[in-house]
Amino acid sequence: MEFYSYHGHYAEERKIGNRFLVSVSLDTDMEKPSETDHLEDALDYRGVYETVKEEMQVPSNLLEHVAGRIVKSLRRKFSSIEKVTVKVTKLNPPLGGRTEGSAW
């Protein structure tokens, strides 16, 4: 998922913003939805996207904080999640040189 957000330690980052990539990996029991073929029996990935989007709109100083909030929010909203891993990457971070991104 890609978002334009206002996360960063420096005031300029929180003012100007930057592009971020968010990768979410979820483990959940797929037995029932694999049999019923009904969305209400599955983890709705649109709802996952909306949850991540909401958290990305809240400015933070650290990527670790953003990722932690996303994990907590997903666990709170989707009880079927057994395991969740989140990676947040800031594209073109202000490191004083060319870099693809920094991630946590």
N, C-alpha and C positions, 0 to 999 in steps of 0.2 A: 504494500500500500504506500502511496506517496502523498505527502501533505506539505503545505507551506505553513510553517509555525514559527513561534517566537520563543525558542528555548536557547539558553546559553548563559554562561558565567558573566560575560561582558554586557554592559548596558546597550551597546550598539547592536548586539545580536538580538536582544529582546525588543529593540525598536525596529530594526530593519527586517529581521526574520531570515529564514533560510528554508531550503528544501530538506525534507527528511524522508527516509524510507523506514517502514515498520514491517517486520516479518513476525508472524505469529504462527506457532506450531501448537496444535491442540490434540490431546488424546481424550477420546470419549468412547463409550460403549456403542458400537454400531450394529449390534445384533437386531434390535427392534426395527430401526429404519431400513435395514437391509432386507427385512422380511415384508414390512408394510408399504414401503415406498411413499410414506407420508412425511411431509416437512415437519409437522408438529411432533413427530417422534425423533427428529434429528436435531443436531446443533445447527441453527440457522446462521450461515456465514454472513448473511447481510446484517444481522443483528450484531455479530462480532465486529464487522467493519464499522458500524455506527458507534459502537462502544469505543473502539480505538479512535475514531474521529473526534468524539467528544473529549477524550483525554488529551489528544494532541492540540486541542484549542486552548488548553489551560497552560499558560507560560510557566516554565520551570528553569532553574539554573543548571541542573544536571540531567544528562540522559538517563542515568540510573534511576532518578526520581520519576521521570516520565515512564520508563519501562515498569517500574514497581507499581505505579498507579494503574497502568493498563492491566497488569496481572491481577491486582486486587479487584478492579472493576469487573473484569471478565469472570472471575471466580464468584463474585457476588451476584451477577446477573444470570449466569448459566451454571446451574447446580450439576449438570451432567459432565462438566469438565473434570477429568481425572488428573491431567497434567497439562501445564501451559508453559511455553517458553516464548519470550518476547525479545526481539533484537531491534533497537532503534539506532539508525545510522544518520548522522548529520552529514549532508553532502557539502563538499567544499568548505570545511571548517576554517576559521581564521587562525591558521598555524604559521603564517609567514612564508609559506611555500606551496607548491602545487601538491595536492593530495586528493584522492578520490573521496574519502570520507573518514569519519571516526565513528566508532560504534560501541554500544554497550548492550 
